[in-house]
Amino acid sequence: MTPFDYTRAADVSDAVGNPRFIAGGTNLLDLMKLGVERPERLTDITRLDLRGIEDHEGGLRIGALVSNADLAADARVRREYPVLSRALLSGASGQLRNMATTGGNLLQRTRCYYFQDIDSPCNKREPGSGCSAIGGATRLHAILGASEECIATHPSDMAVAMQALGAVVEVEGPEGARSIPLSEFYLLPGDRPDRETVLEPGDLITAVTLPPPPPGRQTYRKVRDRASYAFALTSVAGIVNCDGGKITDAA
């Protein structure tokens, strides 16, 4: 691991504008140990007041620092958004869910073997170097939404469920606050697979909001190599409402 500066933010305004943030660190620290991520400065945001789960316009507002374990166990989430609870519980281990945060989960980087191997060319890690996955081991890689530059997939289970639920990401940045529908948050790889979201430097995720609970049935299904602690070969978050034997709405 290369040397880096470490600071601790006192509040949101103190955090905004910094180049890199750390909360649970369950993904970032692994990538730093591998040499994939080499930040010169990390800003610790764990003391910010972003851990609440609150009622919000008929739905929920989830602070960016709410742990995956707490979110999955919340009574309102289990009762009204079971697809989200199931998705969270299908990801990682109990110990990791205790540390991983809502904001950090959305910003996970791919688990592509070649991305994590600094000796392999990777356009996501080093634009223009090539994609080792194309023509390589691709069992965990994308079939749809890929490009000639990158076929890696996003590893988050939570994001799949939040997408189906119509989640909105709240962001504080150097230019002020804004709300970004999750459907517009991620970028397809195209010719710039290194740029994964619409976030700008210094932007801080502060919360995720969910609309009122959708009618109908919800479920999350994940196909993986083993029963626990494995990334998806494929997964689906499904929300279907029926009336008189006919589907009236689906996500």
C-alpha positions as CSV (number, residue, x, y, z in Angstrom):
1,M,0.0,0.0,0.0
2,T,1.4,3.4,-1.0
3,P,1.5,6.3,1.5
4,F,-1.5,8.6,1.7
5,D,-2.8,11.5,3.7
6,Y,-5.7,10.9,6.1
7,T,-8.2,13.5,7.3
8,R,-11.5,13.3,9.2
9,A,-14.5,15.5,8.1
10,A,-16.4,17.2,10.9
11,D,-19.6,17.8,8.8
12,V,-20.9,17.5,5.3
13,S,-19.6,20.9,4.2
14,D,-16.2,20.0,5.5
15,A,-16.3,16.8,3.5
16,V,-17.5,18.1,0.2
17,G,-14.8,19.0,-2.3
18,N,-12.3,16.4,-1.1
19,P,-11.1,14.0,-3.7
20,R,-11.7,10.6,-2.1
21,F,-13.9,9.5,0.8
22,I,-13.8,6.4,3.1
23,A,-16.5,5.0,5.3
24,G,-16.7,1.2,5.7
25,G,-13.8,0.7,3.4
26,T,-14.9,-2.8,2.5
27,N,-14.1,-2.3,-1.2
28,L,-11.6,0.6,-1.2
29,L,-9.1,-0.9,1.2
30,D,-9.0,-4.2,-0.7
31,L,-8.3,-2.3,-3.9
32,M,-5.6,-0.2,-2.2
33,K,-3.9,-3.3,-1.0
34,L,-3.9,-4.7,-4.6
35,G,-2.5,-1.5,-5.9
36,V,-5.6,-0.8,-8.1
37,E,-6.6,2.3,-6.1
38,R,-3.8,4.7,-5.1
39,P,-5.4,7.8,-3.6
40,E,-3.1,10.5,-2.3
41,R,-5.6,11.6,0.3
42,L,-8.6,10.0,2.0
43,T,-11.3,11.8,3.9
44,D,-13.0,9.8,6.7
45,I,-16.7,10.6,6.7
46,T,-17.8,8.1,9.4
47,R,-18.6,10.8,11.9
48,L,-21.1,12.6,9.7
49,D,-24.7,12.6,10.7
50,L,-25.9,10.4,7.8
51,R,-27.0,7.2,9.5
52,G,-30.8,7.8,9.8
53,I,-33.6,6.0,8.1
54,E,-36.6,8.4,8.0
55,D,-40.1,8.6,6.6
56,H,-40.0,10.8,3.5
57,E,-43.0,11.8,1.3
58,G,-44.6,8.5,1.8
59,G,-41.4,6.6,1.2
60,L,-38.0,6.5,3.0
61,R,-34.9,8.6,3.1
62,I,-31.8,6.4,3.8
63,G,-28.6,8.1,5.0
64,A,-25.5,7.3,3.0
65,L,-23.8,5.9,6.1
66,V,-26.6,3.5,7.1
67,S,-25.0,0.0,7.1
68,N,-26.2,-2.7,4.8
69,A,-27.0,-4.8,7.9
70,D,-29.1,-2.0,9.5
71,L,-31.0,-1.3,6.3
72,A,-31.8,-5.0,5.6
73,A,-33.1,-5.3,9.2
74,D,-35.2,-2.2,9.3
75,A,-38.8,-3.1,10.0
76,R,-40.2,-0.7,7.3
77,V,-37.8,-2.0,4.7
78,R,-38.6,-5.7,5.5
79,R,-42.4,-4.9,5.4
80,E,-42.7,-2.4,2.5
81,Y,-39.6,-3.0,0.4
82,P,-38.8,-6.7,0.8
83,V,-37.0,-6.8,-2.5
84,L,-34.4,-4.5,-1.0
85,S,-34.0,-6.4,2.2
86,R,-33.6,-9.7,0.3
87,A,-31.0,-8.1,-2.1
88,L,-28.9,-6.8,0.8
89,L,-29.0,-10.1,2.7
90,S,-27.8,-12.0,-0.4
91,G,-24.7,-9.9,-0.6
92,A,-21.4,-10.4,1.2
93,S,-21.1,-11.8,4.7
94,G,-22.7,-10.6,7.9
95,Q,-19.4,-9.0,9.0
96,L,-19.1,-7.1,5.8
97,R,-22.7,-6.0,5.9
98,N,-22.1,-4.5,9.3
99,M,-19.4,-2.3,7.9
100,A,-20.6,-1.6,4.3
101,T,-22.6,1.6,3.8
102,T,-25.4,2.5,1.5
103,G,-23.4,5.1,-0.3
104,G,-20.4,2.9,-0.6
105,N,-22.4,0.0,-1.9
106,L,-23.6,2.1,-4.8
107,L,-20.0,3.1,-5.6
108,Q,-18.5,-0.4,-5.5
109,R,-16.1,-1.1,-8.3
110,T,-16.2,-4.2,-10.5
111,R,-14.9,-7.6,-9.3
112,C,-13.5,-8.3,-12.8
113,Y,-10.4,-10.5,-12.3
114,Y,-8.4,-8.4,-14.7
115,F,-9.4,-5.1,-13.2
116,Q,-8.0,-6.4,-9.9
117,D,-4.7,-7.6,-11.4
118,I,-2.5,-4.6,-12.0
119,D,-0.3,-6.7,-14.4
120,S,-3.2,-7.2,-16.8
121,P,-4.2,-4.5,-19.3
122,C,-7.6,-2.9,-18.2
123,N,-9.3,0.1,-19.8
124,K,-11.3,0.6,-16.6
125,R,-8.1,0.9,-14.5
126,E,-5.9,2.5,-17.2
127,P,-7.8,3.9,-20.2
128,G,-6.4,2.9,-23.5
129,S,-4.4,-0.1,-22.2
130,G,-6.9,-2.7,-23.6
131,C,-9.3,-5.2,-22.1
132,S,-7.9,-8.5,-21.0
133,A,-11.4,-9.9,-20.2
134,I,-12.4,-9.8,-23.9
135,G,-11.2,-13.2,-25.0
136,G,-10.4,-14.2,-21.5
137,A,-12.4,-15.7,-18.5
138,T,-15.8,-14.1,-18.8
139,R,-18.2,-16.2,-16.8
140,L,-19.0,-13.2,-14.5
141,H,-19.0,-10.6,-17.2
142,A,-21.6,-8.7,-19.1
143,I,-23.8,-9.9,-22.0
144,L,-25.7,-6.7,-22.4
145,G,-24.6,-3.1,-21.8
146,A,-20.9,-3.8,-22.5
147,S,-18.7,-2.2,-25.1
148,E,-15.6,-2.9,-27.2
149,E,-13.6,-1.3,-24.4
150,C,-15.0,-3.1,-21.3
151,I,-17.3,-6.0,-20.5
152,A,-17.1,-5.8,-16.7
153,T,-20.3,-5.8,-14.5
154,H,-21.3,-3.8,-11.4
155,P,-21.3,-6.1,-8.3
156,S,-24.0,-4.5,-6.2
157,D,-27.1,-6.5,-5.3
158,M,-28.6,-3.5,-3.5
159,A,-28.4,-1.3,-6.6
160,V,-30.4,-3.8,-8.6
161,A,-33.2,-3.6,-6.1
162,M,-33.1,0.1,-5.7
163,Q,-33.2,0.5,-9.5
164,A,-36.5,-1.5,-9.6
165,L,-37.8,0.6,-6.7
166,G,-37.1,3.9,-8.5
167,A,-34.5,5.2,-6.0
168,V,-33.1,8.7,-6.1
169,V,-29.5,9.5,-5.0
170,E,-29.0,12.8,-3.1
171,V,-25.6,14.4,-3.6
172,E,-23.8,17.4,-2.1
173,G,-21.1,18.8,-4.3
174,P,-18.9,21.9,-4.7
175,E,-21.7,23.4,-6.9
176,G,-24.5,22.6,-4.4
177,A,-27.0,19.9,-3.8
178,R,-28.8,17.8,-6.5
179,S,-30.9,14.7,-6.8
180,I,-30.1,12.0,-9.3
181,P,-32.5,9.2,-10.2
182,L,-30.6,6.0,-9.9
183,S,-31.6,5.2,-13.5
184,E,-29.4,8.1,-14.5
185,F,-26.6,7.6,-12.0
186,Y,-24.5,4.9,-13.7
187,L,-22.8,5.2,-17.0
188,L,-22.4,2.5,-19.6
189,P,-18.7,1.7,-20.4
190,G,-18.7,3.1,-23.9
191,D,-15.1,4.3,-24.7
192,R,-14.6,5.6,-21.1
193,P,-15.1,2.6,-18.8
194,D,-13.0,4.3,-16.1
195,R,-15.9,6.8,-15.6
196,E,-18.6,4.7,-13.9
197,T,-21.1,7.3,-12.5
198,V,-22.2,10.9,-13.2
199,L,-20.6,12.1,-10.0
200,E,-18.1,14.9,-10.3
201,P,-14.9,15.3,-8.3
202,G,-15.7,16.3,-4.7
203,D,-19.3,15.1,-4.8
204,L,-20.6,13.3,-1.7
205,I,-23.6,11.0,-1.6
206,T,-25.6,12.0,1.4
207,A,-28.8,9.9,1.1
208,V,-30.9,7.7,-1.1
209,T,-34.7,8.2,-1.2
210,L,-37.3,5.6,-2.1
211,P,-40.8,6.5,-3.3
212,P,-43.9,5.1,-1.6
213,P,-43.9,1.3,-1.5
214,P,-45.1,-0.1,-4.9
215,P,-48.2,-2.3,-5.0
216,G,-47.9,-5.9,-5.9
217,R,-45.3,-8.6,-5.1
218,Q,-41.6,-8.1,-4.8
219,T,-38.7,-10.5,-4.9
220,Y,-35.0,-10.7,-5.5
221,R,-33.4,-13.7,-7.1
222,K,-29.7,-14.3,-7.5
223,V,-27.9,-17.1,-9.3
224,R,-24.4,-17.7,-7.9
225,D,-21.8,-20.4,-7.6
226,R,-22.4,-21.0,-3.9
227,A,-25.2,-20.3,-1.4
228,S,-23.6,-17.4,0.3
229,Y,-20.9,-14.8,0.0
230,A,-20.6,-14.9,-3.8
231,F,-21.2,-12.4,-6.6
232,A,-24.0,-12.9,-9.0
233,L,-23.8,-14.8,-12.2
234,T,-27.1,-13.1,-12.9
235,S,-29.7,-11.5,-10.7
236,V,-33.1,-9.9,-11.0
237,A,-35.2,-7.6,-8.8
238,G,-38.8,-8.1,-9.7
239,I,-41.9,-6.0,-8.7
240,V,-45.2,-7.1,-10.3
241,N,-48.7,-5.9,-9.7
242,C,-51.7,-7.7,-11.0
243,D,-55.4,-6.9,-11.3
244,G,-58.0,-9.4,-12.5
245,G,-55.3,-11.8,-13.6
246,K,-53.5,-9.2,-15.7
247,I,-50.2,-7.5,-15.0
248,T,-50.9,-3.8,-14.5
249,D,-47.4,-2.7,-13.6
250,A,-43.9,-4.3,-13.6
251,A,-40.4,-3.2,-12.8
